[in-house]
Amino acid sequence: MRRRDSIAYVILEPLLVWAALMLVLAVSILYAFLGAPFPLPVNLTIAAAMAVVIGVIFMRLISESPLIRLAAGGALIWLVFMFSLSFADYVMRRPGGIPRCQALGQPCAQQLPASAAR
């Protein structure tokens, strides 16, 4: 195991992580400007690669205690849960904000005239 005060630990590892992230960013930008097919799956894969590089190398999750790895895994599961709920909300919304009664084909309650709304 490396000493925490060595030059490689303090300076070189963060620089290598930064270089790896810049390389993946360059691939992402190049892919976006090429107009290649399947941009969403490729961009999500690139984002996952960035997250793995940060988690494994920069945060050093491999050499951490099991409790720290459990907390990181719990955070990842929580993010998946929140994105799933957000996606479900997005999918379930009606286009144009159509009232529910009109979407079901039922008559809606009459609206108050503008003078009575005050």
C-alpha positions as protocol buffer text, in pm:
chain_id: "A"
residue {
  index: 1
  type: MET
  ca { x: 0 y: 0 z: 0 }
}
residue {
  index: 2
  type: ARG
  ca { x: 124 y: 347 z: -81 }
}
residue {
  index: 3
  type: ARG
  ca { x: 203 y: 603 z: 179 }
}
residue {
  index: 4
  type: ARG
  ca { x: -48 y: 885 z: 197 }
}
residue {
  index: 5
  type: ASP
  ca { x: 220 y: 1153 z: 193 }
}
residue {
  index: 6
  type: SER
  ca { x: 406 y: 1033 z: -117 }
}
residue {
  index: 7
  type: ILE
  ca { x: 420 y: 1240 z: -434 }
}
residue {
  index: 8
  type: ALA
  ca { x: 246 y: 966 z: -633 }
}
residue {
  index: 9
  type: TYR
  ca { x: -44 y: 955 z: -390 }
}
residue {
  index: 10
  type: VAL
  ca { x: -92 y: 1331 z: -357 }
}
residue {
  index: 11
  type: ILE
  ca { x: -17 y: 1464 z: -704 }
}
residue {
  index: 12
  type: LEU
  ca { x: 11 y: 1194 z: -969 }
}
residue {
  index: 13
  type: GLU
  ca { x: -306 y: 996 z: -898 }
}
residue {
  index: 14
  type: PRO
  ca { x: -539 y: 1301 z: -913 }
}
residue {
  index: 15
  type: LEU
  ca { x: -365 y: 1411 z: -1233 }
}
residue {
  index: 16
  type: LEU
  ca { x: -415 y: 1069 z: -1389 }
}
residue {
  index: 17
  type: VAL
  ca { x: -783 y: 1074 z: -1290 }
}
residue {
  index: 18
  type: TRP
  ca { x: -818 y: 1421 z: -1438 }
}
residue {
  index: 19
  type: ALA
  ca { x: -648 y: 1307 z: -1760 }
}
residue {
  index: 20
  type: ALA
  ca { x: -875 y: 1002 z: -1784 }
}
residue {
  index: 21
  type: LEU
  ca { x: -1184 y: 1218 z: -1730 }
}
residue {
  index: 22
  type: MET
  ca { x: -1066 y: 1468 z: -1994 }
}
residue {
  index: 23
  type: LEU
  ca { x: -1011 y: 1182 z: -2238 }
}
residue {
  index: 24
  type: VAL
  ca { x: -1361 y: 1047 z: -2179 }
}
residue {
  index: 25
  type: LEU
  ca { x: -1499 y: 1402 z: -2212 }
}
residue {
  index: 26
  type: ALA
  ca { x: -1319 y: 1442 z: -2545 }
}
residue {
  index: 27
  type: VAL
  ca { x: -1472 y: 1115 z: -2665 }
}
residue {
  index: 28
  type: SER
  ca { x: -1815 y: 1240 z: -2559 }
}
residue {
  index: 29
  type: ILE
  ca { x: -1775 y: 1573 z: -2739 }
}
residue {
  index: 30
  type: LEU
  ca { x: -1639 y: 1403 z: -3051 }
}
residue {
  index: 31
  type: TYR
  ca { x: -1931 y: 1161 z: -3052 }
}
residue {
  index: 32
  type: ALA
  ca { x: -2178 y: 1449 z: -3015 }
}
residue {
  index: 33
  type: PHE
  ca { x: -2031 y: 1643 z: -3308 }
}
residue {
  index: 34
  type: LEU
  ca { x: -2014 y: 1340 z: -3536 }
}
residue {
  index: 35
  type: GLY
  ca { x: -2389 y: 1292 z: -3515 }
}
residue {
  index: 36
  type: ALA
  ca { x: -2348 y: 918 z: -3472 }
}
residue {
  index: 37
  type: PRO
  ca { x: -2647 y: 693 z: -3404 }
}
residue {
  index: 38
  type: PHE
  ca { x: -2778 y: 599 z: -3058 }
}
residue {
  index: 39
  type: PRO
  ca { x: -2661 y: 910 z: -2871 }
}
residue {
  index: 40
  type: LEU
  ca { x: -2852 y: 838 z: -2547 }
}
residue {
  index: 41
  type: PRO
  ca { x: -2711 y: 490 z: -2472 }
}
residue {
  index: 42
  type: VAL
  ca { x: -2359 y: 596 z: -2567 }
}
residue {
  index: 43
  type: ASN
  ca { x: -2374 y: 913 z: -2355 }
}
residue {
  index: 44
  type: LEU
  ca { x: -2511 y: 718 z: -2058 }
}
residue {
  index: 45
  type: THR
  ca { x: -2229 y: 466 z: -2097 }
}
residue {
  index: 46
  type: ILE
  ca { x: -1976 y: 749 z: -2108 }
}
residue {
  index: 47
  type: ALA
  ca { x: -2128 y: 903 z: -1794 }
}
residue {
  index: 48
  type: ALA
  ca { x: -2115 y: 565 z: -1619 }
}
residue {
  index: 49
  type: ALA
  ca { x: -1748 y: 530 z: -1716 }
}
residue {
  index: 50
  type: MET
  ca { x: -1679 y: 871 z: -1565 }
}
residue {
  index: 51
  type: ALA
  ca { x: -1858 y: 773 z: -1244 }
}
residue {
  index: 52
  type: VAL
  ca { x: -1660 y: 449 z: -1222 }
}
residue {
  index: 53
  type: VAL
  ca { x: -1330 y: 632 z: -1271 }
}
residue {
  index: 54
  type: ILE
  ca { x: -1419 y: 882 z: -999 }
}
residue {
  index: 55
  type: GLY
  ca { x: -1548 y: 618 z: -758 }
}
residue {
  index: 56
  type: VAL
  ca { x: -1278 y: 358 z: -801 }
}
residue {
  index: 57
  type: ILE
  ca { x: -967 y: 568 z: -850 }
}
residue {
  index: 58
  type: PHE
  ca { x: -1032 y: 915 z: -708 }
}
residue {
  index: 59
  type: MET
  ca { x: -1248 y: 812 z: -411 }
}
residue {
  index: 60
  type: ARG
  ca { x: -1045 y: 490 z: -366 }
}
residue {
  index: 61
  type: LEU
  ca { x: -1354 y: 282 z: -291 }
}
residue {
  index: 62
  type: ILE
  ca { x: -1171 y: -45 z: -354 }
}
residue {
  index: 63
  type: SER
  ca { x: -936 y: 7 z: -61 }
}
residue {
  index: 64
  type: GLU
  ca { x: -1196 y: 155 z: 176 }
}
residue {
  index: 65
  type: SER
  ca { x: -1375 y: -24 z: 456 }
}
residue {
  index: 66
  type: PRO
  ca { x: -1692 y: -220 z: 378 }
}
residue {
  index: 67
  type: LEU
  ca { x: -1904 y: 41 z: 556 }
}
residue {
  index: 68
  type: ILE
  ca { x: -1784 y: 316 z: 322 }
}
residue {
  index: 69
  type: ARG
  ca { x: -1849 y: 96 z: 19 }
}
residue {
  index: 70
  type: LEU
  ca { x: -2194 y: 14 z: 155 }
}
residue {
  index: 71
  type: ALA
  ca { x: -2270 y: 387 z: 189 }
}
residue {
  index: 72
  type: ALA
  ca { x: -2155 y: 450 z: -168 }
}
residue {
  index: 73
  type: GLY
  ca { x: -2368 y: 161 z: -294 }
}
residue {
  index: 74
  type: GLY
  ca { x: -2667 y: 291 z: -99 }
}
residue {
  index: 75
  type: ALA
  ca { x: -2622 y: 634 z: -255 }
}
residue {
  index: 76
  type: LEU
  ca { x: -2611 y: 475 z: -600 }
}
residue {
  index: 77
  type: ILE
  ca { x: -2930 y: 277 z: -531 }
}
residue {
  index: 78
  type: TRP
  ca { x: -3097 y: 595 z: -402 }
}
residue {
  index: 79
  type: LEU
  ca { x: -3001 y: 781 z: -721 }
}
residue {
  index: 80
  type: VAL
  ca { x: -3143 y: 502 z: -937 }
}
residue {
  index: 81
  type: PHE
  ca { x: -3464 y: 514 z: -732 }
}
residue {
  index: 82
  type: MET
  ca { x: -3498 y: 892 z: -769 }
}
residue {
  index: 83
  type: PHE
  ca { x: -3429 y: 887 z: -1143 }
}
residue {
  index: 84
  type: SER
  ca { x: -3683 y: 606 z: -1185 }
}
residue {
  index: 85
  type: LEU
  ca { x: -3950 y: 808 z: -1007 }
}
residue {
  index: 86
  type: SER
  ca { x: -3867 y: 1118 z: -1211 }
}
residue {
  index: 87
  type: PHE
  ca { x: -3885 y: 920 z: -1535 }
}
residue {
  index: 88
  type: ALA
  ca { x: -4216 y: 762 z: -1433 }
}
residue {
  index: 89
  type: ASP
  ca { x: -4357 y: 1109 z: -1357 }
}
residue {
  index: 90
  type: TYR
  ca { x: -4239 y: 1237 z: -1694 }
}
residue {
  index: 91
  type: VAL
  ca { x: -4389 y: 942 z: -1881 }
}
residue {
  index: 92
  type: MET
  ca { x: -4726 y: 962 z: -1703 }
}
residue {
  index: 93
  type: ARG
  ca { x: -4791 y: 1331 z: -1769 }
}
residue {
  index: 94
  type: ARG
  ca { x: -5047 y: 1412 z: -2034 }
}
residue {
  index: 95
  type: PRO
  ca { x: -4935 y: 1628 z: -2326 }
}
residue {
  index: 96
  type: GLY
  ca { x: -5049 y: 1987 z: -2307 }
}
residue {
  index: 97
  type: GLY
  ca { x: -5178 y: 1957 z: -1953 }
}
residue {
  index: 98
  type: ILE
  ca { x: -5520 y: 1824 z: -2056 }
}
residue {
  index: 99
  type: PRO
  ca { x: -5752 y: 1806 z: -1753 }
}
residue {
  index: 100
  type: ARG
  ca { x: -5818 y: 1456 z: -1630 }
}
residue {
  index: 101
  type: CYS
  ca { x: -6194 y: 1478 z: -1695 }
}
residue {
  index: 102
  type: GLN
  ca { x: -6136 y: 1563 z: -2061 }
}
residue {
  index: 103
  type: ALA
  ca { x: -5876 y: 1289 z: -2097 }
}
residue {
  index: 104
  type: LEU
  ca { x: -6132 y: 1037 z: -1966 }
}
residue {
  index: 105
  type: GLY
  ca { x: -6408 y: 1176 z: -2188 }
}
residue {
  index: 106
  type: GLN
  ca { x: -6622 y: 1297 z: -1898 }
}
residue {
  index: 107
  type: PRO
  ca { x: -6783 y: 1640 z: -1866 }
}
residue {
  index: 108
  type: CYS
  ca { x: -6581 y: 1876 z: -1651 }
}
residue {
  index: 109
  type: ALA
  ca { x: -6724 y: 2097 z: -1379 }
}
residue {
  index: 110
  type: GLN
  ca { x: -6817 y: 2441 z: -1507 }
}
residue {
  index: 111
  type: GLN
  ca { x: -6568 y: 2713 z: -1439 }
}
residue {
  index: 112
  type: LEU
  ca { x: -6668 y: 3029 z: -1256 }
}
residue {
  index: 113
  type: PRO
  ca { x: -6705 y: 3342 z: -1466 }
}
residue {
  index: 114
  type: ALA
  ca { x: -6421 y: 3592 z: -1443 }
}
residue {
  index: 115
  type: SER
  ca { x: -6630 y: 3838 z: -1237 }
}
residue {
  index: 116
  type: ALA
  ca { x: -6716 y: 3572 z: -974 }
}
residue {
  index: 117
  type: ALA
  ca { x: -6357 y: 3457 z: -936 }
}
residue {
  index: 118
  type: ARG
  ca { x: -6263 y: 3762 z: -727 }
}
